[in-house]
């Protein structure tokens, strides 16, 4: 039980410590690629879906990794955001709809995740 409580407090501490990064989500300039993502230029639906799934899988791996969950760096936060945005984009693609907003967010949040991992 103490390990679970410690884990929860570390995650909450990481969120609190990264308050400035969390505020980034609300800012209009949080990502230089928030519009006109490279994903939008992919013409083939099969290729686009494959790329979105790749980005989503990478984000899921980071958001599930104790290395990033407990690191205190905002990579975990951006991975969680990328996972959701890419998942939504993937869902729309499965319904034969290219949702530009979620494709932009997927690429943006994934790039931010990578930025904080390095």
Backbone as a ProteinNet text record, in pm:
[ID]
protein_1_A
[PRIMARY]
XXXXXXXXXXXXXXXXXXXXXXXXXXXXXXXXXXXXXXXXXXXXXXXXXXXXXXXXXXXXXXXXXXXXXXXXXXXXXXXXXXXXXXXXXXXXXXXXXXXXXXXXXXXXXXXXXXXXXX
[TERTIARY]
82.1	0	86.9	198.4	286	346.8	378	435.5	335.4	208.8	106.5	92.4	86.2	74.1	194.8	313.9	434.4	428.4	386.1	375.5	277.8	162.7	62.5	117.4	184.4	237.7	348.6	427.7	531.7	470.3	366.1	299.3	234.4	164.4	103	208.5	318.6	428.1	484.9	495	544.5	449.6	318.1	220.9	231.3	243	252.8	382.4	491	620.8	622.7	541.1	539.4	420.2	379.8	266.5	283.6	404.3	427.8	402.8	442.2	418.9	270.3	199.2	55.7	-13	35.7	-20.6	4.3	110.4	137.9	19.7	-54.1	-166.5	-273.9	-282.8	-385.3	-339.3	-212.7	-156.7	-178.3	-202.3	-224.5	-95	18.7	145.9	226	157.8	226.5	303.6	273.5	343.1	355.4	476.7	493.1	429.6	395.9	333.1	187.9	122.4	-16.4	-111.4	-65.9	-144.2	-57.7	-123.7	-55.1	47.9	7.5	96.3	135.1	251.1	297.7	203.6	134.2	38	-68.6	-106.1	-210.6	-169.3	-39.1	10.7	10.3	-7.9	-9.1	-140.8	-131	-250.3	-315.4	-233.8	-285.3	-345.5	-471.3	-536.3	-465.4	-416.7	-345.9	-216.1	-141.3	-15.1	-39.3	-143	-176	-214.3	-299	-339.5	-219.5	-130.7	-10.1	76.6	91.3	173.9	108.1	-22.7	-93.5	-81	-94.5	-80.8	60.6	161.1	300	320.3	271.6	284.4	209.1	90.6	10.3	80.5	134.9	204.5	325.5	398.9	513.7	468.1	358.9	306.2	255.9	190.4	142.6	260.6	366.6	485.4	545.5	553.9	610.4	516	387.1	292	276.3	315.6	309.9	443.7	547.6	681.9	709.3	741.7	776.4	891.8	981.8	1093.9	1042.2	935.1	882.7	773.7	700.4	595.2	655.9	767.4	828.5	944.2	968	1085.5	1071.2	951.8	933.1	945.3	981.7	989.2	853.8	816.7	682.9	664	760.1	743.5	619.9	594.9	478.5	348.2	343.3	222.9	195.9	299.5	282	252.9	309.8	278.4	131	80.2	-61	-150.5	-113.1	-189.7	-182.3	-63.1	-46.2	-126.2	-125.6	-200.2	-348.3	-404.1	-546.4	-572.7	-493.2	-515.1	-496.4	-392.4	-368.2	-478.3	-524.8	-634.1	-761.2	-790.3	-907.9	-889.8	-772	-745.1	-760	-709.5	-720.9	-867.2	-944.2	-1086.4	-1158.8	-1129.7	-1191	-1145.3	-1017.3	-967.9	-1037.8	-1066.2	-1138.3	-1279	-1333.2	-1465.5	-1453.9	-1336.3	-1309.2	-1324.9	-1278.6	-1283.3	-1147.5	-1093.3	-965.8	-994.8	-981.8	-1006.2	-877.2	-872.9	-750	-706.5	-801.8	-768.5	-692.3	-743.5	-675.3	-548.8	-541.8	-416.7	-309.1	-345.5	-250.5	-204.8	-300.7	-266.4	-181.2	-213.6	-137.1	10	35.7	174.3	240.7	168.9	221.7	260.2	165.9	190.3	299.6	304.3	409.9	546.1	552.9	681.2	723.5	626.9	659.3	709.9	646	690.4	837.2	870.1	1008.3	1103.7	1058.8	1140.9	1180.4	1086.9	1114.9	1184.1	1189.6	1260.8	1410.5	1448.4	1589.9	1651
-118.9	0	125.9	121.9	238.7	266.2	158	177.5	246.8	206	268.8	415.5	445	583.4	665.3	606.3	675.9	702.8	602.8	619.3	729.3	731.1	834	971	981.3	1111.8	1157.3	1064.4	1102.6	1153.8	1086.1	1129.6	1265.9	1282.6	1411.9	1520	1485.5	1580.7	1621.2	1524.1	1555	1648.9	1626.9	1716	1855.4	1863.5	1994.3	2063.4	1987.2	2045.2	2092.9	2030.7	2070.4	2160	2238.4	2328.8	2421.8	2467	2554.6	2480	2353.1	2274.9	2246.5	2222.4	2198.6	2322.9	2438.8	2563.2	2574.4	2508.9	2509.1	2457	2362.1	2304.9	2408.9	2510.1	2611.7	2727.1	2733.2	2842.6	2817.3	2922.6	2907.9	2879.1	2906.5	2885	2770.8	2671.2	2562	2472.7	2479.2	2391.7	2460.1	2468.7	2535.5	2458.8	2331.8	2253.3	2222	2308.1	2282.9	2295.1	2353.5	2361.2	2312.7	2262.1	2214.3	2106	2008.5	1897.7	1823.2	1762.6	1683.3	1566.6	1521.3	1412.2	1449.9	1577.5	1622	1609.7	1607.2	1598.3	1454.7	1357.5	1217.3	1189.5	1152	1131	994.2	893.3	756.9	735.6	692	665.1	553.7	454.3	342.3	391.2	472	526.7	621.3	703.8	796.7	720	620.7	540.2	472.7	419.6	354.4	450.9	572.4	672.1	716.5	736.6	774.9	664.6	540.2	427.5	420.9	448.4	447.9	553.9	674.7	782.1	747.2	691	652.8	543.4	443.3	335.1	386.9	479.4	538.1	616.1	689.7	767.1	674.4	566.3	469.6	409.6	375.2	316.1	412.5	539.4	638.2	661.3	670.5	697.5	578.7	460.1	340.9	309.4	383	353.7	419.4	338.9	397	497	475.4	568.4	710.7	726.3	859.1	902	806	840.2	907.9	852.7	902.3	998.8	1038.3	1119.9	1265.7	1315.6	1456.5	1546.4	1487.5	1563.6	1556.9	1655.7	1657.6	1563.1	1477.6	1381.1	1294.8	1255.3	1173.2	1247.6	1374.3	1454.3	1462.9	1494	1505.7	1370.4	1263	1129.1	1097.7	1132.8	1110	1189.8	1313.9	1397	1341.6	1298.9	1242.7	1114.1	1032.9	906.5	933.5	1030.5	1063.3	1122.4	1221.1	1287	1189.9	1107.9	1009.9	903.6	866	769.5	823.2	949.6	1011.6	1019.1	1061.3	1070	932.7	830.2	694.1	650.9	682.1	648	713.1	839.4	908	846.3	810	747.6	614.9	541.8	414.2	438	555.5	591.7	667.5	661.2	726.1	877.4	938	1083.2	1131.3	1231	1291	1410.9	1392.8	1500.9	1581.6	1696.1	1775.9	1822.5	1857.8	1905.6	1798.8	1678.1	1572.4	1523.1	1529.5	1495.7	1597.5	1726	1830.5	1809.3	1783.4	1763.4	1637.8	1532.2	1407.8	1433.5	1496.2	1524	1622.6	1725.3	1827.3	1768.2	1698.7	1644.6	1539	1460.5	1360	1429.2	1536.3	1607.2	1670.6	1721.5	1776.6	1666.7	1549.2	1435.9	1404.6	1396	1366.6	1476.8	1599.8	1713.9	1698.7	1660.3	1648.7	1517.9	1424.7	1300.3	1317.1	1414.3	1436.6	1543.7
0	0	0	74.6	78.8	-57.9	-134.4	-267.5	-359.7	-350.5	-432.9	-396.1	-266.4	-221.1	-264.7	-256.9	-300	-449.4	-526.1	-671	-707.8	-642.1	-668.8	-631.9	-519.2	-478.9	-572.9	-624.4	-719.9	-849.7	-897.5	-1019.9	-998.4	-886.8	-857.5	-842.3	-779.9	-764.9	-899.2	-988.9	-1123.5	-1195.6	-1178.8	-1240.3	-1180.7	-1049.4	-984.1	-1021.7	-1026.4	-1060.7	-1204.9	-1289.2	-1429	-1458.3	-1361.3	-1379	-1497.4	-1518	-1632.7	-1762.8	-1767.1	-1887.1	-1905.5	-1796.1	-1805.7	-1861	-1822.8	-1874.9	-2023.9	-2072.4	-2215.4	-2295.4	-2238.5	-2309.6	-2339.2	-2256.2	-2271.6	-2359.8	-2386.6	-2465.1	-2613.8	-2687.9	-2831.5	-2907.5	-2845.9	-2915.3	-2853.3	-2800	-2731.7	-2825.3	-2951.9	-3044.5	-3179.6	-3229.9	-3358.9	-3474.7	-3453.9	-3560.7	-3527.6	-3451.1	-3412.5	-3530.8	-3636.1	-3758	-3872.8	-3973.3	-4093.4	-4063.3	-3986.7	-3954.1	-4081.1	-4076.7	-4190.2	-4218.4	-4113.4	-4132.5	-4235.4	-4239.2	-4330.7	-4477.2	-4501.6	-4638.7	-4692.1	-4605.5	-4649.1	-4721.3	-4847.3	-4930.1	-4907.3	-4891.7	-4876.9	-4738.3	-4734.8	-4606	-4530.3	-4602.1	-4538.2	-4475.1	-4548.4	-4496.9	-4379	-4389.2	-4281.1	-4155.2	-4169.9	-4054.5	-3991.3	-4072.8	-4022.7	-3941.8	-3991	-3921.8	-3791.2	-3792	-3670	-3565.5	-3607.4	-3514.5	-3459.1	-3542.9	-3495.7	-3387.1	-3412.9	-3313.9	-3185.4	-3200.9	-3084.9	-3004.2	-3071.8	-3002	-2924.4	-2983.2	-2913.1	-2790.2	-2803.9	-2691.4	-2580.8	-2617.8	-2518.7	-2443	-2515.1	-2450.9	-2347.9	-2382.1	-2289.9	-2171.3	-2199.7	-2090.7	-1996.1	-2039.5	-1953.7	-1886.4	-1921	-1871.8	-1736.3	-1635	-1504.2	-1514.2	-1609.7	-1628.3	-1650.5	-1728.2	-1758.9	-1662	-1608.4	-1511.9	-1389.7	-1341.7	-1218.3	-1241.8	-1364.6	-1393.8	-1350.3	-1340.8	-1308.5	-1430	-1544.8	-1669.1	-1738.1	-1814.8	-1875.1	-1993.6	-2022.2	-2131.9	-2109.1	-1984	-1951.5	-1982.5	-1949.6	-1974	-2123.9	-2200.3	-2345.1	-2408.8	-2354.8	-2405.6	-2383.3	-2267.7	-2237.8	-2332.1	-2358.7	-2451.6	-2593.9	-2635.3	-2769.3	-2784.6	-2680.7	-2683.7	-2711	-2644.2	-2661.4	-2800.6	-2839.6	-2968.5	-3085.1	-3077.9	-3184.9	-3185.3	-3067.7	-3059.5	-3122.6	-3097.7	-3159.8	-3311.5	-3356.3	-3500.1	-3564.9	-3496.9	-3548	-3557.4	-3456.1	-3457.6	-3574.4	-3598.2	-3711.6	-3843.6	-3852.7	-3975.7	-4002.7	-3896.6	-3913.9	-3967.8	-3941.9	-3993.2	-4126.4	-4188.2	-4317.1	-4312.1	-4201.1	-4186.6	-4137.4	-4203.9	-4162.8	-4073.6	-3945.6	-3850.2	-3835.5	-3901.7	-3905.2	-3766.9	-3682.4	-3548.1	-3469.6	-3467.3	-3391.7	-3460.2	-3592.6	-3661	-3625.3	-3623.6	-3582.6	-3438.9	-3349.8	-3209.3	-3190.2	-3260.7	-3249.9	-3279.8	-3392.6	-3432.4	-3336.9	-3298.8	-3209.2	-3074.3	-3012.1	-2878.2	-2881.4	-2987.7	-3000.8	-3011.1	-3089.1	-3102	-2970.2	-2893.1	-2761.1	-2668	-2675	-2593.4	-2623.5	-2752.5	-2790.4	-2745	-2752.6	-2709.8	-2563.3	-2477.9	-2334.7	-2298.3	-2390.1	-2363	-2386	-2465.1	-2499.8	-2412.9
[MASK]
++++++++++++++++++++++++++++++++++++++++++++++++++++++++++++++++++++++++++++++++++++++++++++++++++++++++++++++++++++++

